[in-house]
Amino acid sequence: MYTDINKKEKSKQKMKTDIILSGVGGQGILSIAAVIGEAALKDGLYMKQAEVHGMSQRGGDVQSNLRLSDQPIASDLIPQGQADLIISLEPMESLRYLPYLKKEGWLVTNSQPFINIPNYPDIEKVNVELGKLPNRVILDVEAIAKEVGSVRAANIVMLGAAAPFIGIDYNKIEDGIRHIFGRKGEEIVEMNLKALKAGYDVAQSRK
């Protein structure tokens, strides 16, 4: 009887993932959010996204809160120390939002800087700080994207690297890619699916 109750309790466990997306304008943050949103919809989840800041200025800093849950979500803002996952296309921007990450949360970030300010900090020092985190995947998304066919798919490589930590089945994220990029043709869809898988494989090898 105790075992049966245990099974019932496990089946009732809630799904909740609070994600901070960060980078700079023009890196494709909105596309990452759109694919995750589509995948969440297919998974029957609730989603709230805070306003994206900085997109009006190409090269300006960009940050957005994305909250997923199988229960209604009250606020679209993630408190400090409560993010389950930071997905960042720019290493300094990931460092900026580390105060929002849970102790057991995951950081998935690009290792290569987008130097958009004259006093950009030493990238080696930035990566040393990021390397102190216990749960991290740090990768050169542009280099991986070139290998799969297009540096423009770097943001989808990043999404693939974050996929194991989002809490949504990988095949639903693939479906999100097909839906978001479908109007651009099958070749673009296939390229993005390859980019997604390439990032996913890197994350799996580093977990």
C-alpha angles and dihedrals in degrees: 000000000000090000092051091052089049091054091050092050092050091050089056095053110130127239115224128155123174112197132188115203116199141169137099132300114282097028095104104257091146092055091053090051092047094052093046089047092052091048091049090051091052089049091054093245132146115241136190125183124192120222113287110240126209101017092118089068115058106223093020120123115275128200134167137170117226118188124190127185143151086228129062113280119226102195135026093212125089115219120228113278094019106090114114093197140018116200110191132175091192125051099216090049090052089052090051092059100041091105086069095056122100116238089249094038126115130243117205110183146159114252094210121083129231098213103209100150131057094234097048107160123248105283093216090058091048091052092047089057092047090048090062091070114102094216112045144129112198116181143158099248095181092056092048091047091054089054092056095047113274136045086210088074092063091109091055090050085056091049090052091051089052095044097092090059102044097079097233125112112264092233090059090054087051088052088051089056091051092050098045097043100030095100089059093062139263094282092059091045092052092047091053092047089054090049091050092051093046092055091043092053091052091052092048091053092052102042 
